[in-house]
Amino acid sequence: MSKTKDEAASRPDEDNPEWTQEEIRTARPALDAIAEIFGTQAAEAIRRRRGRPAKADRKVNQTLRLDPDVLDAYKREGPGWQAHMNAVLRQHMPRHGK
């Protein structure tokens, strides 16, 4: 039995007609149509964002110069050493303003 290249799924039909050049040219993103039909809130609710959602208490990426022995001591504590260092700094941060 040989396979034919003319499979029914690849042929246009009345439920799935082939797009014309005009339809392709005037096509717009689905979210635009959803916003028009259901409102912008509905479109925003289903919009996919890249990556993880942002946390409310985001950390700040900061360069900090440390003595090598201090850094090695925290790293030797194993996983979670950065969080531990953050907790120590929090305990010793100034409590009053200038």
C-alpha positions as CSV (number, residue, x, y, z in Angstrom):
1,M,0.0,0.0,0.0
2,S,1.5,3.4,-1.0
3,K,0.8,6.7,0.7
4,T,-0.6,9.4,-1.4
5,K,0.4,13.1,-1.0
6,D,-3.2,14.2,-1.6
7,E,-4.5,13.7,2.0
8,A,-7.9,15.2,2.8
9,A,-6.5,17.2,5.7
10,S,-4.3,19.2,3.3
11,R,-7.2,20.1,0.9
12,P,-9.2,23.3,1.6
13,D,-12.9,22.8,2.3
14,E,-15.9,25.1,3.1
15,D,-15.1,24.9,6.9
16,N,-11.4,25.7,6.3
17,P,-11.0,27.6,3.0
18,E,-7.5,28.6,1.8
19,W,-6.6,32.2,2.6
20,T,-6.4,34.7,-0.3
21,Q,-3.6,37.2,-0.6
22,E,-6.0,40.0,0.5
23,E,-7.0,38.1,3.6
24,I,-3.3,37.5,4.5
25,R,-2.5,41.2,3.9
26,T,-5.4,42.5,6.1
27,A,-5.0,39.9,8.9
28,R,-4.4,41.3,12.4
29,P,-3.4,39.7,15.7
30,A,-6.0,37.7,17.5
31,L,-5.6,39.8,20.6
32,D,-6.7,42.9,18.7
33,A,-9.9,41.1,17.6
34,I,-10.5,39.8,21.2
35,A,-10.1,43.3,22.5
36,E,-12.5,44.7,20.0
37,I,-15.2,42.0,20.7
38,F,-14.8,41.3,24.4
39,G,-12.9,44.4,25.6
40,T,-9.4,45.3,26.5
41,Q,-9.6,43.7,29.9
42,A,-10.3,40.3,28.4
43,A,-7.4,40.7,26.0
44,E,-5.0,41.6,28.8
45,A,-6.2,38.7,30.9
46,I,-5.2,36.1,28.2
47,R,-2.0,37.9,27.0
48,R,1.0,35.7,27.5
49,R,4.0,37.4,29.1
50,R,7.6,36.1,28.7
51,G,9.3,34.5,31.7
52,R,8.1,34.4,35.3
53,P,5.7,36.9,36.7
54,A,7.5,39.7,38.5
55,K,7.6,39.4,42.3
56,A,6.3,42.3,44.4
57,D,9.6,42.3,46.4
58,R,12.1,42.2,43.6
59,K,15.8,42.1,44.4
60,V,18.2,44.7,42.9
61,N,21.2,43.6,41.0
62,Q,24.1,45.5,42.5
63,T,27.9,45.2,42.2
64,L,29.5,44.9,45.6
65,R,33.3,44.6,46.2
66,L,34.0,42.1,49.0
67,D,37.2,40.6,50.4
68,P,37.8,37.1,49.0
69,D,37.9,35.5,52.4
70,V,34.5,37.0,53.3
71,L,32.9,35.8,50.1
72,D,34.5,32.3,50.4
73,A,33.1,32.0,54.0
74,Y,29.6,32.6,52.8
75,K,29.9,30.3,49.8
76,R,31.2,27.5,52.0
77,E,27.8,27.5,53.7
78,G,26.4,26.0,50.6
79,P,23.1,26.7,48.7
80,G,21.3,29.7,50.0
81,W,24.5,31.6,50.8
82,Q,23.3,34.7,49.0
83,A,20.0,34.8,51.0
84,H,22.0,34.3,54.2
85,M,24.3,37.2,53.3
86,N,21.3,39.3,52.6
87,A,19.8,38.4,56.0
88,V,23.0,39.4,57.8
89,L,23.2,42.7,56.0
90,R,19.5,43.3,56.8
91,Q,20.3,42.7,60.6
92,H,23.1,45.2,60.5
93,M,21.7,47.9,58.2
94,P,21.4,51.5,59.7
95,R,18.1,52.2,61.5
96,H,18.2,55.9,61.2
97,G,18.5,58.5,58.5
98,K,21.0,61.4,58.3
